[in-house]
């Protein structure tokens, strides 16, 4: 059986905010779980305005609370 994972960098889209990026990360995680993905990885970034993921340990807890069976 093929096991799929996602690596999410929580990008901030043009015209969007860091808050939008976090909400989009959560929505993507929920969709990935519905599609049967096994794992959801969150990247850590510092000193950039392009990504919202500077504290993955906080985001991990939020994504885990919003999903049921994926490994985060």
CHARMM internal coordinates of N, CA and C (Angstrom, degrees):
IC EDIT
DIST 1 N 1 CA 1.4376
DIST 1 CA 1 C 1.5283
ANGL 1 N 1 CA 1 C 109.51
DIST 1 C 2 N 1.3034
ANGL 1 CA 1 C 2 N 116.13
DIHE 1 N 1 CA 1 C 2 N 134.85
DIST 2 N 2 CA 1.4604
ANGL 1 C 2 N 2 CA 122.48
DIHE 1 CA 1 C 2 N 2 CA 179.96
DIST 2 CA 2 C 1.5263
ANGL 2 N 2 CA 2 C 109.65
DIHE 1 C 2 N 2 CA 2 C -78.15
DIST 2 C 3 N 1.3255
ANGL 2 CA 2 C 3 N 117.09
DIHE 2 N 2 CA 2 C 3 N 128.10
DIST 3 N 3 CA 1.4576
ANGL 2 C 3 N 3 CA 122.19
DIHE 2 CA 2 C 3 N 3 CA 177.79
DIST 3 CA 3 C 1.5227
ANGL 3 N 3 CA 3 C 108.55
DIHE 2 C 3 N 3 CA 3 C -107.77
DIST 3 C 4 N 1.3264
ANGL 3 CA 3 C 4 N 115.93
DIHE 3 N 3 CA 3 C 4 N 121.79
DIST 4 N 4 CA 1.4538
ANGL 3 C 4 N 4 CA 121.09
DIHE 3 CA 3 C 4 N 4 CA -177.64
DIST 4 CA 4 C 1.5166
ANGL 4 N 4 CA 4 C 111.00
DIHE 3 C 4 N 4 CA 4 C -106.27
DIST 4 C 5 N 1.3308
ANGL 4 CA 4 C 5 N 114.89
DIHE 4 N 4 CA 4 C 5 N 146.49
DIST 5 N 5 CA 1.4559
ANGL 4 C 5 N 5 CA 122.52
DIHE 4 CA 4 C 5 N 5 CA 176.74
DIST 5 CA 5 C 1.5182
ANGL 5 N 5 CA 5 C 109.25
DIHE 4 C 5 N 5 CA 5 C -132.97
DIST 5 C 6 N 1.3253
ANGL 5 CA 5 C 6 N 115.29
DIHE 5 N 5 CA 5 C 6 N 162.64
DIST 6 N 6 CA 1.4636
ANGL 5 C 6 N 6 CA 121.83
DIHE 5 CA 5 C 6 N 6 CA 176.39
DIST 6 CA 6 C 1.5187
ANGL 6 N 6 CA 6 C 107.99
DIHE 5 C 6 N 6 CA 6 C -126.83
DIST 6 C 7 N 1.3276
ANGL 6 CA 6 C 7 N 116.28
DIHE 6 N 6 CA 6 C 7 N 139.58
DIST 7 N 7 CA 1.4577
ANGL 6 C 7 N 7 CA 122.24
DIHE 6 CA 6 C 7 N 7 CA 170.54
DIST 7 CA 7 C 1.5214
ANGL 7 N 7 CA 7 C 106.42
DIHE 6 C 7 N 7 CA 7 C -110.83
DIST 7 C 8 N 1.3214
ANGL 7 CA 7 C 8 N 116.70
DIHE 7 N 7 CA 7 C 8 N 112.72
DIST 8 N 8 CA 1.4612
ANGL 7 C 8 N 8 CA 122.35
DIHE 7 CA 7 C 8 N 8 CA -177.58
DIST 8 CA 8 C 1.5173
ANGL 8 N 8 CA 8 C 109.27
DIHE 7 C 8 N 8 CA 8 C -105.79
DIST 8 C 9 N 1.3143
ANGL 8 CA 8 C 9 N 116.04
DIHE 8 N 8 CA 8 C 9 N 125.53
DIST 9 N 9 CA 1.4600
ANGL 8 C 9 N 9 CA 121.46
DIHE 8 CA 8 C 9 N 9 CA 178.59
DIST 9 CA 9 C 1.5255
ANGL 9 N 9 CA 9 C 111.73
DIHE 8 C 9 N 9 CA 9 C -95.74
DIST 9 C 10 N 1.3278
ANGL 9 CA 9 C 10 N 117.42
DIHE 9 N 9 CA 9 C 10 N -0.13
DIST 10 N 10 CA 1.4696
ANGL 9 C 10 N 10 CA 122.82
DIHE 9 CA 9 C 10 N 10 CA -177.91
DIST 10 CA 10 C 1.5313
ANGL 10 N 10 CA 10 C 111.20
DIHE 9 C 10 N 10 CA 10 C 52.84
DIST 10 C 11 N 1.3361
ANGL 10 CA 10 C 11 N 116.70
DIHE 10 N 10 CA 10 C 11 N 57.66
DIST 11 N 11 CA 1.4659
ANGL 10 C 11 N 11 CA 119.32
DIHE 10 CA 10 C 11 N 11 CA -178.64
DIST 11 CA 11 C 1.5284
ANGL 11 N 11 CA 11 C 111.52
DIHE 10 C 11 N 11 CA 11 C -69.64
DIST 11 C 12 N 1.3122
ANGL 11 CA 11 C 12 N 115.00
DIHE 11 N 11 CA 11 C 12 N 144.93
DIST 12 N 12 CA 1.4620
ANGL 11 C 12 N 12 CA 121.15
DIHE 11 CA 11 C 12 N 12 CA 174.52
DIST 12 CA 12 C 1.5229
ANGL 12 N 12 CA 12 C 107.00
DIHE 11 C 12 N 12 CA 12 C -93.62
DIST 12 C 13 N 1.3316
ANGL 12 CA 12 C 13 N 116.03
DIHE 12 N 12 CA 12 C 13 N 112.98
DIST 13 N 13 CA 1.4676
ANGL 12 C 13 N 13 CA 119.97
DIHE 12 CA 12 C 13 N 13 CA -177.58
DIST 13 CA 13 C 1.5226
ANGL 13 N 13 CA 13 C 110.53
DIHE 12 C 13 N 13 CA 13 C -71.12
DIST 13 C 14 N 1.3123
ANGL 13 CA 13 C 14 N 116.15
DIHE 13 N 13 CA 13 C 14 N 158.66
DIST 14 N 14 CA 1.4594
ANGL 13 C 14 N 14 CA 121.57
DIHE 13 CA 13 C 14 N 14 CA 179.37
DIST 14 CA 14 C 1.5268
ANGL 14 N 14 CA 14 C 108.81
DIHE 13 C 14 N 14 CA 14 C -58.02
DIST 14 C 15 N 1.3068
ANGL 14 CA 14 C 15 N 116.44
DIHE 14 N 14 CA 14 C 15 N 127.23
DIST 15 N 15 CA 1.4495
ANGL 14 C 15 N 15 CA 121.58
DIHE 14 CA 14 C 15 N 15 CA -179.08
DIST 15 CA 15 C 1.5216
ANGL 15 N 15 CA 15 C 113.53
DIHE 14 C 15 N 15 CA 15 C 84.66
DIST 15 C 16 N 1.3321
ANGL 15 CA 15 C 16 N 116.92
DIHE 15 N 15 CA 15 C 16 N -3.30
DIST 16 N 16 CA 1.4585
ANGL 15 C 16 N 16 CA 121.56
DIHE 15 CA 15 C 16 N 16 CA -179.18
DIST 16 CA 16 C 1.5179
ANGL 16 N 16 CA 16 C 111.81
DIHE 15 C 16 N 16 CA 16 C -98.79
DIST 16 C 17 N 1.3138
ANGL 16 CA 16 C 17 N 114.68
DIHE 16 N 16 CA 16 C 17 N 176.57
DIST 17 N 17 CA 1.4607
ANGL 16 C 17 N 17 CA 121.04
DIHE 16 CA 16 C 17 N 17 CA 179.32
DIST 17 CA 17 C 1.5276
ANGL 17 N 17 CA 17 C 109.52
DIHE 16 C 17 N 17 CA 17 C -119.93
DIST 17 C 18 N 1.3305
ANGL 17 CA 17 C 18 N 115.98
DIHE 17 N 17 CA 17 C 18 N 170.91
DIST 18 N 18 CA 1.4628
ANGL 17 C 18 N 18 CA 120.56
DIHE 17 CA 17 C 18 N 18 CA 176.09
DIST 18 CA 18 C 1.5303
ANGL 18 N 18 CA 18 C 110.01
DIHE 17 C 18 N 18 CA 18 C -62.28
DIST 18 C 19 N 1.3158
ANGL 18 CA 18 C 19 N 116.79
DIHE 18 N 18 CA 18 C 19 N -36.92
DIST 19 N 19 CA 1.4648
ANGL 18 C 19 N 19 CA 120.79
DIHE 18 CA 18 C 19 N 19 CA 177.33
DIST 19 CA 19 C 1.5256
ANGL 19 N 19 CA 19 C 110.81
DIHE 18 C 19 N 19 CA 19 C -62.22
DIST 19 C 20 N 1.3326
ANGL 19 CA 19 C 20 N 116.81
DIHE 19 N 19 CA 19 C 20 N -42.43
DIST 20 N 20 CA 1.4732
ANGL 19 C 20 N 20 CA 120.87
DIHE 19 CA 19 C 20 N 20 CA 176.36
DIST 20 CA 20 C 1.5206
ANGL 20 N 20 CA 20 C 109.68
DIHE 19 C 20 N 20 CA 20 C -59.15
DIST 20 C 21 N 1.3337
ANGL 20 CA 20 C 21 N 116.50
DIHE 20 N 20 CA 20 C 21 N -43.35
DIST 21 N 21 CA 1.4704
ANGL 20 C 21 N 21 CA 120.86
DIHE 20 CA 20 C 21 N 21 CA -178.20
DIST 21 CA 21 C 1.5203
ANGL 21 N 21 CA 21 C 111.31
DIHE 20 C 21 N 21 CA 21 C -61.94
DIST 21 C 22 N 1.3246
ANGL 21 CA 21 C 22 N 117.31
DIHE 21 N 21 CA 21 C 22 N -39.72
DIST 22 N 22 CA 1.4683
ANGL 21 C 22 N 22 CA 120.69
DIHE 21 CA 21 C 22 N 22 CA 178.71
DIST 22 CA 22 C 1.5232
ANGL 22 N 22 CA 22 C 110.05
DIHE 21 C 22 N 22 CA 22 C -66.08
DIST 22 C 23 N 1.3225
ANGL 22 CA 22 C 23 N 117.48
DIHE 22 N 22 CA 22 C 23 N -43.93
DIST 23 N 23 CA 1.4667
ANGL 22 C 23 N 23 CA 120.77
DIHE 22 CA 22 C 23 N 23 CA 177.62
DIST 23 CA 23 C 1.5250
ANGL 23 N 23 CA 23 C 110.91
DIHE 22 C 23 N 23 CA 23 C -62.26
DIST 23 C 24 N 1.3199
ANGL 23 CA 23 C 24 N 117.36
DIHE 23 N 23 CA 23 C 24 N -38.33
DIST 24 N 24 CA 1.4628
ANGL 23 C 24 N 24 CA 121.67
DIHE 23 CA 23 C 24 N 24 CA 178.75
DIST 24 CA 24 C 1.5286
ANGL 24 N 24 CA 24 C 111.01
DIHE 23 C 24 N 24 CA 24 C -69.26
DIST 24 C 25 N 1.3275
ANGL 24 CA 24 C 25 N 117.52
DIHE 24 N 24 CA 24 C 25 N -35.34
DIST 25 N 25 CA 1.4617
ANGL 24 C 25 N 25 CA 121.71
DIHE 24 CA 24 C 25 N 25 CA 175.50
DIST 25 CA 25 C 1.5248
ANGL 25 N 25 CA 25 C 110.15
DIHE 24 C 25 N 25 CA 25 C -61.94
DIST 25 C 26 N 1.3181
ANGL 25 CA 25 C 26 N 116.85
DIHE 25 N 25 CA 25 C 26 N -45.03
DIST 26 N 26 CA 1.4629
ANGL 25 C 26 N 26 CA 121.04
DIHE 25 CA 25 C 26 N 26 CA 179.61
DIST 26 CA 26 C 1.5232
ANGL 26 N 26 CA 26 C 110.55
DIHE 25 C 26 N 26 CA 26 C -64.47
DIST 26 C 27 N 1.3165
ANGL 26 CA 26 C 27 N 117.23
DIHE 26 N 26 CA 26 C 27 N -42.55
DIST 27 N 27 CA 1.4678
ANGL 26 C 27 N 27 CA 120.95
DIHE 26 CA 26 C 27 N 27 CA 178.06
DIST 27 CA 27 C 1.5254
ANGL 27 N 27 CA 27 C 110.79
DIHE 26 C 27 N 27 CA 27 C -62.77
DIST 27 C 28 N 1.3325
ANGL 27 CA 27 C 28 N 117.11
DIHE 27 N 27 CA 27 C 28 N -41.34
DIST 28 N 28 CA 1.4597
ANGL 27 C 28 N 28 CA 120.70
DIHE 27 CA 27 C 28 N 28 CA 178.80
DIST 28 CA 28 C 1.5227
ANGL 28 N 28 CA 28 C 110.81
DIHE 27 C 28 N 28 CA 28 C -64.78
DIST 28 C 29 N 1.3278
ANGL 28 CA 28 C 29 N 117.09
DIHE 28 N 28 CA 28 C 29 N -42.13
DIST 29 N 29 CA 1.4674
ANGL 28 C 29 N 29 CA 120.51
DIHE 28 CA 28 C 29 N 29 CA 179.24
DIST 29 CA 29 C 1.5269
ANGL 29 N 29 CA 29 C 110.66
DIHE 28 C 29 N 29 CA 29 C -60.88
DIST 29 C 30 N 1.3243
ANGL 29 CA 29 C 30 N 117.04
DIHE 29 N 29 CA 29 C 30 N -43.30
DIST 30 N 30 CA 1.4657
ANGL 29 C 30 N 30 CA 120.83
DIHE 29 CA 29 C 30 N 30 CA 178.89
DIST 30 CA 30 C 1.5352
ANGL 30 N 30 CA 30 C 110.78
DIHE 29 C 30 N 30 CA 30 C -62.49
DIST 30 C 31 N 1.3289
ANGL 30 CA 30 C 31 N 115.98
DIHE 30 N 30 CA 30 C 31 N -42.46
DIST 31 N 31 CA 1.4613
ANGL 30 C 31 N 31 CA 120.12
DIHE 30 CA 30 C 31 N 31 CA 178.90
DIST 31 CA 31 C 1.5229
ANGL 31 N 31 CA 31 C 110.95
DIHE 30 C 31 N 31 CA 31 C -64.80
DIST 31 C 32 N 1.3173
ANGL 31 CA 31 C 32 N 117.10
DIHE 31 N 31 CA 31 C 32 N -42.25
DIST 32 N 32 CA 1.4673
ANGL 31 C 32 N 32 CA 120.78
DIHE 31 CA 31 C 32 N 32 CA 179.40
DIST 32 CA 32 C 1.5256
ANGL 32 N 32 CA 32 C 110.43
DIHE 31 C 32 N 32 CA 32 C -61.91
DIST 32 C 33 N 1.3093
ANGL 32 CA 32 C 33 N 116.86
DIHE 32 N 32 CA 32 C 33 N -39.99
DIST 33 N 33 CA 1.4567
ANGL 32 C 33 N 33 CA 119.78
DIHE 32 CA 32 C 33 N 33 CA 178.10
DIST 33 CA 33 C 1.5297
ANGL 33 N 33 CA 33 C 110.66
DIHE 32 C 33 N 33 CA 33 C -63.41
DIST 33 C 34 N 1.3181
ANGL 33 CA 33 C 34 N 116.90
DIHE 33 N 33 CA 33 C 34 N -42.76
DIST 34 N 34 CA 1.4698
ANGL 33 C 34 N 34 CA 120.61
DIHE 33 CA 33 C 34 N 34 CA 177.89
DIST 34 CA 34 C 1.5277
ANGL 34 N 34 CA 34 C 111.64
DIHE 33 C 34 N 34 CA 34 C -61.38
DIST 34 C 35 N 1.3278
ANGL 34 CA 34 C 35 N 116.47
DIHE 34 N 34 CA 34 C 35 N -34.46
DIST 35 N 35 CA 1.4626
ANGL 34 C 35 N 35 CA 121.02
DIHE 34 CA 34 C 35 N 35 CA -179.17
DIST 35 CA 35 C 1.5231
ANGL 35 N 35 CA 35 C 112.74
DIHE 34 C 35 N 35 CA 35 C -82.58
DIST 35 C 36 N 1.3392
ANGL 35 CA 35 C 36 N 117.71
DIHE 35 N 35 CA 35 C 36 N -2.14
DIST 36 N 36 CA 1.4536
ANGL 35 C 36 N 36 CA 121.10
DIHE 35 CA 35 C 36 N 36 CA 174.94
DIST 36 CA 36 C 1.5106
ANGL 36 N 36 CA 36 C 116.49
DIHE 35 C 36 N 36 CA 36 C 92.52
DIST 36 C 37 N 1.3269
ANGL 36 CA 36 C 37 N 117.65
DIHE 36 N 36 CA 36 C 37 N 15.89
DIST 37 N 37 CA 1.4621
ANGL 36 C 37 N 37 CA 119.97
DIHE 36 CA 36 C 37 N 37 CA 178.08
DIST 37 CA 37 C 1.5234
ANGL 37 N 37 CA 37 C 109.92
DIHE 36 C 37 N 37 CA 37 C -64.60
DIST 37 C 38 N 1.3222
ANGL 37 CA 37 C 38 N 116.35
DIHE 37 N 37 CA 37 C 38 N 147.00
DIST 38 N 38 CA 1.4624
ANGL 37 C 38 N 38 CA 123.26
DIHE 37 CA 37 C 38 N 38 CA -176.53
DIST 38 CA 38 C 1.5279
ANGL 38 N 38 CA 38 C 113.11
DIHE 37 C 38 N 38 CA 38 C -85.27
DIST 38 C 39 N 1.3493
ANGL 38 CA 38 C 39 N 116.23
DIHE 38 N 38 CA 38 C 39 N -42.94
DIST 39 N 39 CA 1.4623
ANGL 38 C 39 N 39 CA 121.11
DIHE 38 CA 38 C 39 N 39 CA -175.25
DIST 39 CA 39 C 1.5125
ANGL 39 N 39 CA 39 C 110.77
DIHE 38 C 39 N 39 CA 39 C -136.19
DIST 39 C 40 N 1.3247
ANGL 39 CA 39 C 40 N 113.66
DIHE 39 N 39 CA 39 C 40 N 155.54
DIST 40 N 40 CA 1.4676
ANGL 39 C 40 N 40 CA 121.73
DIHE 39 CA 39 C 40 N 40 CA 178.07
DIST 40 CA 40 C 1.5199
ANGL 40 N 40 CA 40 C 107.25
DIHE 39 C 40 N 40 CA 40 C -133.61
DIST 40 C 41 N 1.3081
ANGL 40 CA 40 C 41 N 115.53
DIHE 40 N 40 CA 40 C 41 N 113.22
DIST 41 N 41 CA 1.4625
ANGL 40 C 41 N 41 CA 121.89
DIHE 40 CA 40 C 41 N 41 CA -177.16
DIST 41 CA 41 C 1.5250
ANGL 41 N 41 CA 41 C 109.48
DIHE 40 C 41 N 41 CA 41 C -100.51
DIST 41 C 42 N 1.3309
ANGL 41 CA 41 C 42 N 117.07
DIHE 41 N 41 CA 41 C 42 N 141.44
DIST 42 N 42 CA 1.4598
ANGL 41 C 42 N 42 CA 122.41
DIHE 41 CA 41 C 42 N 42 CA 177.88
DIST 42 CA 42 C 1.5217
ANGL 42 N 42 CA 42 C 109.00
DIHE 41 C 42 N 42 CA 42 C -118.17
DIST 42 C 43 N 1.3229
ANGL 42 CA 42 C 43 N 115.62
DIHE 42 N 42 CA 42 C 43 N 130.20
DIST 43 N 43 CA 1.4670
ANGL 42 C 43 N 43 CA 121.19
DIHE 42 CA 42 C 43 N 43 CA -177.95
DIST 43 CA 43 C 1.5288
ANGL 43 N 43 CA 43 C 110.96
DIHE 42 C 43 N 43 CA 43 C -90.61
DIST 43 C 44 N 1.3178
ANGL 43 CA 43 C 44 N 115.48
DIHE 43 N 43 CA 43 C 44 N 153.97
DIST 44 N 44 CA 1.4648
ANGL 43 C 44 N 44 CA 122.23
DIHE 43 CA 43 C 44 N 44 CA 177.66
DIST 44 CA 44 C 1.5248
ANGL 44 N 44 CA 44 C 109.20
DIHE 43 C 44 N 44 CA 44 C -108.68
DIST 44 C 45 N 1.3278
ANGL 44 CA 44 C 45 N 115.70
DIHE 44 N 44 CA 44 C 45 N 132.17
DIST 45 N 45 CA 1.4639
ANGL 44 C 45 N 45 CA 120.78
DIHE 44 CA 44 C 45 N 45 CA -179.51
DIST 45 CA 45 C 1.5178
ANGL 45 N 45 CA 45 C 109.51
DIHE 44 C 45 N 45 CA 45 C -136.44
DIST 45 C 46 N 1.3217
ANGL 45 CA 45 C 46 N 116.33
DIHE 45 N 45 CA 45 C 46 N 144.25
DIST 46 N 46 CA 1.4593
ANGL 45 C 46 N 46 CA 122.08
DIHE 45 CA 45 C 46 N 46 CA 177.70
DIST 46 CA 46 C 1.5193
ANGL 46 N 46 CA 46 C 109.24
DIHE 45 C 46 N 46 CA 46 C -132.16
DIST 46 C 47 N 1.3104
ANGL 46 CA 46 C 47 N 115.83
DIHE 46 N 46 CA 46 C 47 N 154.13
DIST 47 N 47 CA 1.4694
ANGL 46 C 47 N 47 CA 123.17
DIHE 46 CA 46 C 47 N 47 CA 174.19
DIST 47 CA 47 C 1.5195
ANGL 47 N 47 CA 47 C 113.45
DIHE 46 C 47 N 47 CA 47 C 57.02
DIST 47 C 48 N 1.3245
ANGL 47 CA 47 C 48 N 116.51
DIHE 47 N 47 CA 47 C 48 N 41.99
DIST 48 N 48 CA 1.4600
ANGL 47 C 48 N 48 CA 120.44
DIHE 47 CA 47 C 48 N 48 CA 175.10
DIST 48 CA 48 C 1.5219
ANGL 48 N 48 CA 48 C 109.10
DIHE 47 C 48 N 48 CA 48 C -143.75
DIST 48 C 49 N 1.3041
ANGL 48 CA 48 C 49 N 115.39
DIHE 48 N 48 CA 48 C 49 N 145.66
DIST 49 N 49 CA 1.4639
ANGL 48 C 49 N 49 CA 120.76
DIHE 48 CA 48 C 49 N 49 CA 176.83
DIST 49 CA 49 C 1.5209
ANGL 49 N 49 CA 49 C 111.75
DIHE 48 C 49 N 49 CA 49 C -93.72
DIST 49 C 50 N 1.3220
ANGL 49 CA 49 C 50 N 117.33
DIHE 49 N 49 CA 49 C 50 N 1.62
DIST 50 N 50 CA 1.4603
ANGL 49 C 50 N 50 CA 122.20
DIHE 49 CA 49 C 50 N 50 CA -174.96
DIST 50 CA 50 C 1.5225
ANGL 50 N 50 CA 50 C 113.96
DIHE 49 C 50 N 50 CA 50 C -92.04
DIST 50 C 51 N 1.3314
ANGL 50 CA 50 C 51 N 117.43
DIHE 50 N 50 CA 50 C 51 N -19.84
DIST 51 N 51 CA 1.4598
ANGL 50 C 51 N 51 CA 121.25
DIHE 50 CA 50 C 51 N 51 CA -175.39
DIST 51 CA 51 C 1.5316
ANGL 51 N 51 CA 51 C 110.23
DIHE 50 C 51 N 51 CA 51 C -129.94
DIST 51 C 52 N 1.3367
ANGL 51 CA 51 C 52 N 116.07
DIHE 51 N 51 CA 51 C 52 N 144.67
DIST 52 N 52 CA 1.4642
ANGL 51 C 52 N 52 CA 121.17
DIHE 51 CA 51 C 52 N 52 CA -178.60
DIST 52 CA 52 C 1.5202
ANGL 52 N 52 CA 52 C 112.34
DIHE 51 C 52 N 52 CA 52 C -96.49
DIST 52 C 53 N 1.3222
ANGL 52 CA 52 C 53 N 118.63
DIHE 52 N 52 CA 52 C 53 N -1.76
DIST 53 N 53 CA 1.4582
ANGL 52 C 53 N 53 CA 121.84
DIHE 52 CA 52 C 53 N 53 CA -171.74
DIST 53 CA 53 C 1.5165
ANGL 53 N 53 CA 53 C 115.59
DIHE 52 C 53 N 53 CA 53 C -91.27
DIST 53 C 54 N 1.3313
ANGL 53 CA 53 C 54 N 118.39
DIHE 53 N 53 CA 53 C 54 N 64.90
DIST 54 N 54 CA 1.4671
ANGL 53 C 54 N 54 CA 119.06
DIHE 53 CA 53 C 54 N 54 CA 178.30
DIST 54 CA 54 C 1.5258
ANGL 54 N 54 CA 54 C 112.39
DIHE 53 C 54 N 54 CA 54 C -89.90
DIST 54 C 55 N 1.3357
ANGL 54 CA 54 C 55 N 118.01
DIHE 54 N 54 CA 54 C 55 N -13.92
DIST 55 N 55 CA 1.4694
ANGL 54 C 55 N 55 CA 121.34
DIHE 54 CA 54 C 55 N 55 CA 178.79
DIST 55 CA 55 C 1.5325
ANGL 55 N 55 CA 55 C 109.57
DIHE 54 C 55 N 55 CA 55 C -134.80
DIST 55 C 56 N 1.3263
ANGL 55 CA 55 C 56 N 117.24
DIHE 55 N 55 CA 55 C 56 N 77.83
DIST 56 N 56 CA 1.4615
ANGL 55 C 56 N 56 CA 119.55
DIHE 55 CA 55 C 56 N 56 CA -177.05
DIST 56 CA 56 C 1.5238
ANGL 56 N 56 CA 56 C 113.20
DIHE 55 C 56 N 56 CA 56 C -61.91
DIST 56 C 57 N 1.3263
ANGL 56 CA 56 C 57 N 118.25
DIHE 56 N 56 CA 56 C 57 N -28.57
DIST 57 N 57 CA 1.4594
ANGL 56 C 57 N 57 CA 119.15
DIHE 56 CA 56 C 57 N 57 CA -179.77
DIST 57 CA 57 C 1.5316
ANGL 57 N 57 CA 57 C 111.80
DIHE 56 C 57 N 57 CA 57 C -62.92
DIST 57 C 58 N 1.3238
ANGL 57 CA 57 C 58 N 117.87
DIHE 57 N 57 CA 57 C 58 N -31.25
DIST 58 N 58 CA 1.4668
ANGL 57 C 58 N 58 CA 121.48
DIHE 57 CA 57 C 58 N 58 CA 175.53
DIST 58 CA 58 C 1.5267
ANGL 58 N 58 CA 58 C 109.90
DIHE 57 C 58 N 58 CA 58 C -75.44
DIST 58 C 59 N 1.3236
ANGL 58 CA 58 C 59 N 116.06
DIHE 58 N 58 CA 58 C 59 N -44.87
DIST 59 N 59 CA 1.4588
ANGL 58 C 59 N 59 CA 120.56
DIHE 58 CA 58 C 59 N 59 CA -179.17
DIST 59 CA 59 C 1.5271
ANGL 59 N 59 CA 59 C 111.67
DIHE 58 C 59 N 59 CA 59 C -66.83
DIST 59 C 60 N 1.3192
ANGL 59 CA 59 C 60 N 117.44
DIHE 59 N 59 CA 59 C 60 N -33.70
DIST 60 N 60 CA 1.4663
ANGL 59 C 60 N 60 CA 121.54
DIHE 59 CA 59 C 60 N 60 CA 177.18
DIST 60 CA 60 C 1.5293
ANGL 60 N 60 CA 60 C 109.95
DIHE 59 C 60 N 60 CA 60 C -58.18
DIST 60 C 61 N 1.3282
ANGL 60 CA 60 C 61 N 116.41
DIHE 60 N 60 CA 60 C 61 N -45.93
DIST 61 N 61 CA 1.4639
ANGL 60 C 61 N 61 CA 120.29
DIHE 60 CA 60 C 61 N 61 CA -179.64
DIST 61 CA 61 C 1.5218
ANGL 61 N 61 CA 61 C 110.97
DIHE 60 C 61 N 61 CA 61 C -62.04
DIST 61 C 62 N 1.3195
ANGL 61 CA 61 C 62 N 116.76
DIHE 61 N 61 CA 61 C 62 N -41.08
DIST 62 N 62 CA 1.4677
ANGL 61 C 62 N 62 CA 120.30
DIHE 61 CA 61 C 62 N 62 CA -179.37
DIST 62 CA 62 C 1.5232
ANGL 62 N 62 CA 62 C 111.22
DIHE 61 C 62 N 62 CA 62 C -67.68
DIST 62 C 63 N 1.3180
ANGL 62 CA 62 C 63 N 117.81
DIHE 62 N 62 CA 62 C 63 N -45.57
DIST 63 N 63 CA 1.4641
ANGL 62 C 63 N 63 CA 121.44
DIHE 62 CA 62 C 63 N 63 CA 179.58
DIST 63 CA 63 C 1.5262
ANGL 63 N 63 CA 63 C 110.30
DIHE 62 C 63 N 63 CA 63 C -64.74
DIST 63 C 64 N 1.3162
ANGL 63 CA 63 C 64 N 117.28
DIHE 63 N 63 CA 63 C 64 N -40.82
DIST 64 N 64 CA 1.4683
ANGL 63 C 64 N 64 CA 120.71
DIHE 63 CA 63 C 64 N 64 CA 178.64
DIST 64 CA 64 C 1.5279
ANGL 64 N 64 CA 64 C 110.85
DIHE 63 C 64 N 64 CA 64 C -62.98
DIST 64 C 65 N 1.3269
ANGL 64 CA 64 C 65 N 117.35
DIHE 64 N 64 CA 64 C 65 N -35.87
DIST 65 N 65 CA 1.4636
ANGL 64 C 65 N 65 CA 120.75
DIHE 64 CA 64 C 65 N 65 CA 178.85
DIST 65 CA 65 C 1.5241
ANGL 65 N 65 CA 65 C 112.04
DIHE 64 C 65 N 65 CA 65 C -69.78
DIST 65 C 66 N 1.3284
ANGL 65 CA 65 C 66 N 116.40
DIHE 65 N 65 CA 65 C 66 N -24.30
DIST 66 N 66 CA 1.4675
ANGL 65 C 66 N 66 CA 121.10
DIHE 65 CA 65 C 66 N 66 CA -177.28
DIST 66 CA 66 C 1.5250
ANGL 66 N 66 CA 66 C 113.32
DIHE 65 C 66 N 66 CA 66 C -94.86
DIST 66 C 67 N 1.3289
ANGL 66 CA 66 C 67 N 117.25
DIHE 66 N 66 CA 66 C 67 N -6.63
DIST 67 N 67 CA 1.4653
ANGL 66 C 67 N 67 CA 121.56
DIHE 66 CA 66 C 67 N 67 CA 179.52
DIST 67 CA 67 C 1.5291
ANGL 67 N 67 CA 67 C 108.61
DIHE 66 C 67 N 67 CA 67 C -122.46
DIST 67 C 68 N 1.3390
ANGL 67 CA 67 C 68 N 116.12
DIHE 67 N 67 CA 67 C 68 N 168.78
DIST 68 N 68 CA 1.4524
ANGL 67 C 68 N 68 CA 119.24
DIHE 67 CA 67 C 68 N 68 CA -174.44
DIST 68 CA 68 C 1.5244
ANGL 68 N 68 CA 68 C 115.55
DIHE 67 C 68 N 68 CA 68 C -117.05
DIST 68 C 69 N 1.3303
ANGL 68 CA 68 C 69 N 118.17
DIHE 68 N 68 CA 68 C 69 N -37.28
DIST 69 N 69 CA 1.4527
ANGL 68 C 69 N 69 CA 118.44
DIHE 68 CA 68 C 69 N 69 CA -171.17
DIST 69 CA 69 C 1.5285
ANGL 69 N 69 CA 69 C 114.33
DIHE 68 C 69 N 69 CA 69 C -126.71
DIST 69 C 70 N 1.3061
ANGL 69 CA 69 C 70 N 119.45
DIHE 69 N 69 CA 69 C 70 N -15.95
DIST 70 N 70 CA 1.4666
ANGL 69 C 70 N 70 CA 120.71
DIHE 69 CA 69 C 70 N 70 CA -179.66
DIST 70 CA 70 C 1.5165
ANGL 70 N 70 CA 70 C 110.50
DIHE 69 C 70 N 70 CA 70 C -70.52
DIST 70 C 71 N 1.3171
ANGL 70 CA 70 C 71 N 115.17
DIHE 70 N 70 CA 70 C 71 N 149.08
DIST 71 N 71 CA 1.4690
ANGL 70 C 71 N 71 CA 120.28
DIHE 70 CA 70 C 71 N 71 CA 171.95
DIST 71 CA 71 C 1.5202
ANGL 71 N 71 CA 71 C 106.93
DIHE 70 C 71 N 71 CA 71 C -84.73
DIST 71 C 72 N 1.2967
ANGL 71 CA 71 C 72 N 115.95
DIHE 71 N 71 CA 71 C 72 N 127.78
DIST 72 N 72 CA 1.4778
ANGL 71 C 72 N 72 CA 121.49
DIHE 71 CA 71 C 72 N 72 CA -177.65
DIST 72 CA 72 C 1.5111
ANGL 72 N 72 CA 72 C 108.13
DIHE 71 C 72 N 72 CA 72 C -109.01
END
COOR INIT
IC SEED 1 N 1 CA 1 C
IC BUILD
